Amino acid sequence: MVALIPGSFDPITLGHVNIIERAAKMSDKVYVAVMNNDSAKHSSVLSSKTYLFDMETRRELACLSVAHIPNVEVISSSGMLIDLFDELSADVIIKGIRGSADLEYEMIHAKWNKEHNKRLETLFLPADESLMSVSSTRVRELLRDGKYDDLHGILAEGAIEYLKEGR
């Protein structure tokens, strides 16, 4: 099975890494796709995001965070997820869910994706209970305040070092 885990990953957290590790155990190959969320262009129900990090930095942070997982490849794409799914010959999209708000949001995306690519299936994995409160939003707040020491247990150590070096 080829799994595709898309996200903005601004930045990738240990919560994301946990989902990726679990997906890798179920899959022959996992693509982690760093993407831009431009959903508002396609549906009034969905929103687009603004980012703290550019796509290349987000991709590098993801690479550093999942380097220990042999069947995972990090890519970046500025295209549409429904097209990338076919380009990679993926079998499933995997999304992590922390709670009902995440589920509701991701269900809207899954429905839209399925309507526009009949082959596309989405699998939801619940977040590990110990990582339920981890969010990229919190990480961005800590980074804005220069609180790098508070990132331990939220970001991979390699990612923290990369950010401390100001890359």
FIVOMI-488301 format. One line per field, with one value per residue: chain; x, y, z of N, C-alpha, C in turn; residue number from 1. Coordinates in steps of 0.001 Angstrom, whole numbers, plus 500000, padded with zeros to 6 digits. Each point is the difference from the previous one (the first is absolute). Example, Ala and Ser with C-alpha at 12.3 -4.5 7.8 and 13.67 -1.06 7.14 Angstrom:
chain	c(A / A)
n.u	c(513190 / 499650)
n.v	c(494310 / 501050)
n.w	c(507800 / 499280)
ca.u	c(499110 / 500820)
ca.v	c(501190 / 501190)
ca.w	c(500000 / 500060)
c.u	c(500900 / 499230)
c.v	c(501200 / 501090)
c.w	c(500000 / 500730)
n	c(1 / 2)
This chain:
chain	c(A / A / A / A / A / A / A / A / A / A / A / A / A / A / A / A / A / A / A / A / A / A / A / A / A / A / A / A / A / A / A / A / A / A / A / A / A / A / A / A / A / A / A / A / A / A / A / A / A / A / A / A / A / A / A / A / A / A / A / A / A / A / A / A / A / A / A / A / A / A / A / A / A / A / A / A / A / A / A / A / A / A / A / A / A / A / A / A / A / A / A / A / A / A / A / A / A / A / A / A / A / A / A / A / A / A / A / A / A / A / A / A / A / A / A / A / A / A / A / A / A / A / A / A / A / A / A / A / A / A / A / A / A / A / A / A / A / A / A / A / A / A / A / A / A / A / A / A / A / A / A / A / A / A / A / A / A / A / A / A / A / A / A / A / A / A / A)
n.u	c(500847 / 499620 / 500502 / 499106 / 500919 / 498963 / 500619 / 499684 / 499909 / 499329 / 500939 / 500680 / 499056 / 500249 / 498919 / 500475 / 501165 / 499249 / 499213 / 501091 / 500501 / 498802 / 499912 / 501254 / 499472 / 499035 / 501043 / 500057 / 499294 / 500590 / 499185 / 500865 / 498859 / 501030 / 498854 / 499486 / 499325 / 499602 / 499421 / 500151 / 501011 / 499790 / 499842 / 498836 / 499845 / 501038 / 501113 / 500692 / 501302 / 500506 / 501283 / 500549 / 500057 / 500991 / 499585 / 501105 / 499776 / 498720 / 500434 / 500944 / 499126 / 499176 / 500935 / 500372 / 498703 / 500056 / 501210 / 499475 / 499109 / 500461 / 498728 / 500542 / 499329 / 500730 / 498876 / 500066 / 498843 / 499927 / 499829 / 499053 / 499508 / 498862 / 500802 / 500546 / 498816 / 499564 / 500700 / 499720 / 498910 / 499562 / 499891 / 500581 / 499179 / 500986 / 499029 / 500739 / 499335 / 499946 / 498964 / 498811 / 500667 / 501082 / 499215 / 499292 / 501109 / 500574 / 498823 / 499996 / 501278 / 499792 / 498891 / 500601 / 501024 / 499123 / 499334 / 501272 / 500088 / 499221 / 501274 / 499856 / 500717 / 499327 / 501091 / 499191 / 501122 / 499485 / 500187 / 501262 / 499440 / 501253 / 499535 / 498867 / 500774 / 500785 / 500390 / 499962 / 498758 / 500016 / 500521 / 499166 / 499111 / 500476 / 500004 / 498817 / 499824 / 500634 / 498952 / 501217 / 500309 / 498927 / 500821 / 500798 / 499794 / 500257 / 501305 / 500364 / 500957 / 500073 / 498680 / 500074 / 500984 / 499300 / 498947 / 500693 / 500440 / 498698 / 499889)
n.v	c(498820 / 500971 / 500593 / 500961 / 500687 / 500725 / 501155 / 501064 / 499277 / 500943 / 499317 / 498958 / 499383 / 499670 / 500758 / 500828 / 500054 / 500060 / 500824 / 500651 / 499877 / 500275 / 500996 / 500266 / 499673 / 500742 / 500696 / 499715 / 501071 / 501010 / 500791 / 500828 / 500571 / 500829 / 500566 / 500823 / 500469 / 499793 / 499321 / 501203 / 499735 / 498872 / 500515 / 500587 / 498689 / 499963 / 499946 / 501073 / 499715 / 500731 / 500126 / 499454 / 498754 / 500244 / 499593 / 500563 / 500978 / 500040 / 499883 / 500892 / 500714 / 499726 / 500261 / 501019 / 500199 / 499586 / 500527 / 499721 / 500370 / 498768 / 499734 / 501098 / 500671 / 501070 / 500521 / 500897 / 500622 / 500760 / 498754 / 499353 / 499750 / 500258 / 500905 / 500486 / 499737 / 500413 / 501132 / 499845 / 499756 / 500971 / 499280 / 500838 / 500950 / 500299 / 500240 / 500735 / 499492 / 501237 / 500366 / 500336 / 501080 / 499252 / 499127 / 500971 / 500662 / 498885 / 499825 / 501305 / 499963 / 498966 / 500616 / 501179 / 499427 / 499299 / 501133 / 500348 / 498910 / 499293 / 499938 / 501227 / 499386 / 500402 / 499762 / 500014 / 500485 / 499485 / 501211 / 499739 / 499428 / 499552 / 499997 / 499786 / 500527 / 499196 / 501247 / 500122 / 500337 / 499062 / 499188 / 500511 / 499868 / 498792 / 499767 / 500581 / 499256 / 499294 / 499243 / 499891 / 500278 / 500739 / 499889 / 499659 / 498867 / 501039 / 500302 / 499389 / 499356 / 499282 / 500045 / 499733 / 499135 / 499542 / 500100 / 499402 / 499265 / 500261 / 498752)
n.w	c(500000 / 499213 / 501070 / 499976 / 500678 / 499606 / 499918 / 500710 / 501108 / 500638 / 500668 / 499562 / 500696 / 501249 / 500061 / 499072 / 500650 / 501074 / 499346 / 499606 / 501218 / 500447 / 499130 / 500345 / 501167 / 499466 / 499578 / 498706 / 499650 / 500622 / 499327 / 500563 / 499674 / 499973 / 500357 / 499118 / 501034 / 498759 / 500961 / 500496 / 499171 / 500659 / 501204 / 500063 / 500149 / 499146 / 500734 / 499744 / 499992 / 500994 / 499606 / 501085 / 499488 / 499137 / 498821 / 499558 / 500863 / 499675 / 498752 / 500222 / 500698 / 498997 / 499104 / 500755 / 499993 / 498727 / 500120 / 501173 / 499102 / 499774 / 500169 / 500536 / 499071 / 500280 / 499535 / 499051 / 500093 / 498931 / 499562 / 499352 / 501195 / 499387 / 499478 / 501112 / 500512 / 498831 / 500056 / 501287 / 499291 / 500782 / 501089 / 500861 / 500403 / 500812 / 500876 / 500817 / 501017 / 500531 / 499300 / 500493 / 500424 / 500288 / 500588 / 500534 / 500292 / 500441 / 500571 / 500179 / 500371 / 500789 / 500345 / 500090 / 500642 / 500670 / 500132 / 500190 / 500737 / 499216 / 499587 / 500419 / 500927 / 501073 / 500707 / 501060 / 500547 / 501100 / 500482 / 500255 / 501036 / 500058 / 498749 / 500641 / 500912 / 499300 / 499719 / 498691 / 500310 / 500941 / 499089 / 499112 / 500992 / 500301 / 498707 / 499890 / 501116 / 499062 / 500311 / 499489 / 501263 / 499745 / 498953 / 501030 / 499384 / 499192 / 499838 / 498881 / 500658 / 498887 / 500074 / 501305 / 499802 / 498987 / 500783 / 500971 / 498993 / 500010 / 499626)
ca.u	c(499153 / 500673 / 499233 / 500355 / 499635 / 500189 / 499783 / 500810 / 501153 / 500580 / 500863 / 499639 / 500126 / 500080 / 498683 / 500056 / 500973 / 499357 / 499081 / 500837 / 500591 / 498950 / 499654 / 501122 / 499870 / 498903 / 500179 / 501284 / 500612 / 499240 / 500425 / 499578 / 499952 / 499911 / 499183 / 499333 / 498555 / 499313 / 498662 / 498965 / 499846 / 499199 / 498740 / 499745 / 499913 / 501354 / 500810 / 501409 / 500849 / 501241 / 501036 / 501173 / 501170 / 499793 / 499837 / 501279 / 500318 / 499066 / 500452 / 501237 / 499626 / 499363 / 501061 / 500740 / 499119 / 499627 / 501172 / 500159 / 498986 / 500579 / 499089 / 499350 / 500647 / 499390 / 499962 / 499191 / 499188 / 499137 / 498835 / 498790 / 500146 / 499330 / 500905 / 501188 / 499582 / 500149 / 501398 / 500783 / 499307 / 499661 / 498801 / 499213 / 500465 / 499870 / 499943 / 499891 / 498851 / 500132 / 498693 / 498850 / 500201 / 500862 / 499241 / 499039 / 500780 / 500579 / 498900 / 499667 / 501058 / 499887 / 498830 / 500344 / 500994 / 499334 / 499146 / 500833 / 500840 / 499220 / 500915 / 500623 / 499440 / 500657 / 499994 / 500264 / 500640 / 499918 / 501277 / 500405 / 499465 / 501040 / 500350 / 498760 / 500057 / 501074 / 499504 / 500923 / 499674 / 500741 / 501415 / 500238 / 499978 / 501255 / 501081 / 499906 / 500484 / 501379 / 500036 / 500458 / 500072 / 498655 / 499637 / 500323 / 498773 / 499015 / 500676 / 501158 / 501218 / 500677 / 499263 / 500292 / 501358 / 499934 / 499368 / 500901 / 501085 / 499451 / 499957)
ca.v	c(501180 / 501296 / 501001 / 501402 / 500813 / 501397 / 500992 / 501202 / 499722 / 501323 / 498911 / 498636 / 499768 / 498590 / 499424 / 499588 / 498908 / 498798 / 499515 / 499506 / 498730 / 498981 / 499736 / 499262 / 498598 / 499409 / 500296 / 499710 / 501291 / 501156 / 501314 / 501143 / 501096 / 501349 / 500698 / 501232 / 499839 / 501044 / 499438 / 501009 / 500228 / 498928 / 499816 / 501061 / 499374 / 499743 / 501196 / 499959 / 500352 / 500737 / 499164 / 500573 / 499530 / 499728 / 498578 / 499296 / 499839 / 498991 / 498709 / 499632 / 499615 / 498681 / 499014 / 499793 / 499381 / 498616 / 499328 / 498682 / 499073 / 499648 / 499948 / 501301 / 501000 / 501324 / 500742 / 501208 / 500182 / 501177 / 499645 / 499526 / 498702 / 498957 / 499663 / 499381 / 498646 / 499175 / 500049 / 499109 / 498700 / 499739 / 499199 / 500598 / 501182 / 499806 / 501246 / 499863 / 500701 / 500207 / 500104 / 500169 / 501134 / 499492 / 499041 / 500743 / 500705 / 499035 / 499364 / 500906 / 499798 / 498644 / 499979 / 500756 / 499220 / 498831 / 500492 / 500416 / 498867 / 498853 / 498962 / 500473 / 499619 / 500640 / 499241 / 500863 / 499364 / 500856 / 500381 / 499361 / 500800 / 500839 / 501077 / 500675 / 501456 / 500536 / 500650 / 500905 / 501358 / 500196 / 500079 / 501324 / 500953 / 499846 / 500510 / 501474 / 500475 / 499543 / 498987 / 498758 / 498920 / 499463 / 499189 / 498596 / 499239 / 500473 / 499858 / 499110 / 500701 / 500519 / 501191 / 501064 / 500474 / 500718 / 501301 / 500786 / 500484 / 501099 / 499688)
ca.w	c(500000 / 499943 / 500747 / 499812 / 501155 / 499624 / 501034 / 499869 / 500855 / 500251 / 499537 / 500347 / 501449 / 500382 / 499722 / 498593 / 499877 / 500523 / 498959 / 498908 / 500456 / 500013 / 498596 / 499403 / 500402 / 499222 / 498581 / 499371 / 499725 / 500469 / 499544 / 500797 / 499027 / 500523 / 499009 / 500397 / 500088 / 499243 / 499851 / 499806 / 498564 / 499423 / 500711 / 500974 / 501319 / 500462 / 500177 / 499641 / 501128 / 499809 / 500587 / 500647 / 499256 / 498583 / 499724 / 500079 / 501423 / 500527 / 499465 / 500702 / 501363 / 499900 / 499721 / 501243 / 500999 / 499654 / 499421 / 500628 / 499496 / 498700 / 498853 / 499876 / 499148 / 500104 / 498740 / 500082 / 498809 / 500008 / 499209 / 500684 / 500640 / 499202 / 498896 / 500587 / 500358 / 498795 / 499557 / 500860 / 500031 / 501402 / 500267 / 501074 / 500716 / 501441 / 500755 / 501447 / 500587 / 501441 / 500646 / 499110 / 499093 / 498925 / 499197 / 499179 / 498990 / 499066 / 499259 / 498895 / 498999 / 499445 / 499115 / 498796 / 499262 / 499419 / 498913 / 498877 / 499624 / 500510 / 500489 / 501231 / 501294 / 501135 / 501248 / 501144 / 501154 / 501182 / 500595 / 501245 / 501104 / 500602 / 499070 / 499605 / 500155 / 499159 / 498792 / 499314 / 500451 / 501261 / 499647 / 499425 / 501118 / 500732 / 499152 / 499972 / 501300 / 500173 / 501063 / 499377 / 500994 / 500199 / 498831 / 500252 / 500203 / 499028 / 498707 / 499964 / 500409 / 498812 / 499568 / 500965 / 499717 / 498717 / 500248 / 500854 / 499155 / 499207 / 498568)
c.u	c(500890 / 499095 / 500561 / 499493 / 500286 / 499808 / 500812 / 501262 / 500783 / 500159 / 499436 / 500276 / 500174 / 498650 / 499922 / 500913 / 499399 / 499038 / 500808 / 500633 / 498972 / 499575 / 501085 / 499955 / 498943 / 500258 / 501366 / 500788 / 499083 / 500646 / 499433 / 500099 / 499794 / 499323 / 499517 / 498507 / 499344 / 498536 / 498925 / 499779 / 498999 / 498648 / 499831 / 499924 / 501391 / 500784 / 501423 / 500805 / 501113 / 501055 / 501104 / 501243 / 499662 / 500003 / 501315 / 500420 / 499088 / 500403 / 501251 / 499708 / 499334 / 501046 / 500780 / 499179 / 499675 / 501162 / 500193 / 499024 / 500376 / 499056 / 499207 / 500843 / 499232 / 500116 / 499278 / 499259 / 499163 / 498742 / 498826 / 500229 / 499388 / 500854 / 501257 / 499718 / 500190 / 501449 / 500867 / 499455 / 499693 / 498721 / 499079 / 500671 / 499767 / 500077 / 499865 / 498874 / 500209 / 498662 / 498927 / 500167 / 500887 / 499214 / 499027 / 500711 / 500527 / 498928 / 499575 / 501013 / 499859 / 498834 / 500309 / 500987 / 499355 / 499102 / 500811 / 501013 / 499377 / 500881 / 500533 / 499227 / 500809 / 499805 / 500374 / 500615 / 499861 / 501392 / 500261 / 499576 / 501043 / 500370 / 498786 / 500098 / 501093 / 499400 / 501072 / 499756 / 500771 / 501493 / 500326 / 500003 / 501309 / 501171 / 499997 / 500548 / 501434 / 500169 / 500373 / 500049 / 498638 / 499547 / 500307 / 498712 / 498879 / 500535 / 501132 / 501255 / 500746 / 499344 / 500273 / 501381 / 500037 / 499424 / 500890 / 501136 / 499528 / 499958 / 498676)
c.v	c(501240 / 501031 / 501388 / 500764 / 501455 / 500923 / 501238 / 499871 / 501280 / 500270 / 498635 / 499788 / 498507 / 499306 / 499515 / 498785 / 498692 / 499398 / 499378 / 498664 / 498878 / 499629 / 499163 / 498520 / 499268 / 500030 / 499544 / 501289 / 501088 / 501252 / 501023 / 501199 / 501329 / 500832 / 501334 / 499739 / 501195 / 499616 / 501025 / 500315 / 499027 / 499796 / 501097 / 499456 / 499825 / 501301 / 499767 / 500476 / 500943 / 499269 / 500801 / 499664 / 499817 / 498481 / 499230 / 499773 / 498953 / 498605 / 499518 / 499564 / 498622 / 498917 / 499676 / 499208 / 498542 / 499192 / 498579 / 498948 / 499628 / 500046 / 501293 / 500916 / 501306 / 500689 / 501318 / 500147 / 501262 / 499749 / 499577 / 498598 / 498888 / 499582 / 499300 / 498547 / 499055 / 499955 / 499003 / 498573 / 499589 / 499178 / 500663 / 501281 / 499725 / 501361 / 499689 / 500874 / 500114 / 500020 / 500286 / 501169 / 499594 / 499084 / 500721 / 500701 / 499023 / 499261 / 500862 / 499829 / 498638 / 499907 / 500715 / 499203 / 498819 / 500409 / 500319 / 498941 / 498751 / 498903 / 500310 / 499552 / 500674 / 499141 / 500961 / 499178 / 500929 / 500283 / 499171 / 500922 / 500948 / 501198 / 500823 / 501518 / 500637 / 500612 / 500904 / 501434 / 500323 / 500144 / 501384 / 501082 / 499957 / 500555 / 501523 / 500616 / 499565 / 498938 / 498618 / 498839 / 499355 / 499107 / 498517 / 499259 / 500412 / 499848 / 498989 / 500803 / 500602 / 501269 / 501176 / 500586 / 500827 / 501398 / 500904 / 500601 / 501091 / 499759 / 500352)
c.w	c(500000 / 500658 / 499726 / 501216 / 499646 / 501195 / 499725 / 500855 / 500289 / 501490 / 500390 / 501493 / 500275 / 499853 / 498560 / 499834 / 500498 / 498980 / 498855 / 500374 / 499962 / 498586 / 499331 / 500365 / 499179 / 498497 / 499505 / 499814 / 500519 / 499418 / 500955 / 499070 / 500708 / 498921 / 500548 / 499992 / 499328 / 499779 / 499692 / 498522 / 499390 / 500674 / 501044 / 501425 / 500616 / 500100 / 499505 / 501204 / 499566 / 500830 / 500656 / 499182 / 498532 / 499777 / 500142 / 501455 / 500623 / 499541 / 500736 / 501428 / 500009 / 499751 / 501270 / 501022 / 499715 / 499418 / 500540 / 499463 / 498562 / 498804 / 499792 / 499122 / 500122 / 498645 / 500266 / 498683 / 500149 / 499175 / 500858 / 500545 / 499154 / 498808 / 500510 / 500368 / 498807 / 499514 / 500768 / 500011 / 501435 / 500087 / 501010 / 500479 / 501479 / 500674 / 501487 / 500525 / 501509 / 500714 / 498978 / 499033 / 498828 / 499070 / 499067 / 498840 / 498941 / 499198 / 498817 / 498875 / 499318 / 499017 / 498687 / 499140 / 499280 / 498826 / 498740 / 499566 / 500618 / 500581 / 501399 / 501247 / 501096 / 501238 / 501121 / 501123 / 501200 / 500549 / 501242 / 501140 / 500599 / 499125 / 499565 / 500062 / 499142 / 498741 / 499404 / 500432 / 501279 / 499725 / 499442 / 501082 / 500774 / 499199 / 499950 / 501291 / 500280 / 501066 / 499437 / 500989 / 500244 / 498844 / 500186 / 500377 / 499060 / 498578 / 500128 / 500324 / 498811 / 499484 / 500929 / 499719 / 498715 / 500217 / 500858 / 499178 / 499053 / 498518 / 499408)
n	c(1 / 2 / 3 / 4 / 5 / 6 / 7 / 8 / 9 / 10 / 11 / 12 / 13 / 14 / 15 / 16 / 17 / 18 / 19 / 20 / 21 / 22 / 23 / 24 / 25 / 26 / 27 / 28 / 29 / 30 / 31 / 32 / 33 / 34 / 35 / 36 / 37 / 38 / 39 / 40 / 41 / 42 / 43 / 44 / 45 / 46 / 47 / 48 / 49 / 50 / 51 / 52 / 53 / 54 / 55 / 56 / 57 / 58 / 59 / 60 / 61 / 62 / 63 / 64 / 65 / 66 / 67 / 68 / 69 / 70 / 71 / 72 / 73 / 74 / 75 / 76 / 77 / 78 / 79 / 80 / 81 / 82 / 83 / 84 / 85 / 86 / 87 / 88 / 89 / 90 / 91 / 92 / 93 / 94 / 95 / 96 / 97 / 98 / 99 / 100 / 101 / 102 / 103 / 104 / 105 / 106 / 107 / 108 / 109 / 110 / 111 / 112 / 113 / 114 / 115 / 116 / 117 / 118 / 119 / 120 / 121 / 122 / 123 / 124 / 125 / 126 / 127 / 128 / 129 / 130 / 131 / 132 / 133 / 134 / 135 / 136 / 137 / 138 / 139 / 140 / 141 / 142 / 143 / 144 / 145 / 146 / 147 / 148 / 149 / 150 / 151 / 152 / 153 / 154 / 155 / 156 / 157 / 158 / 159 / 160 / 161 / 162 / 163 / 164 / 165 / 166 / 167)
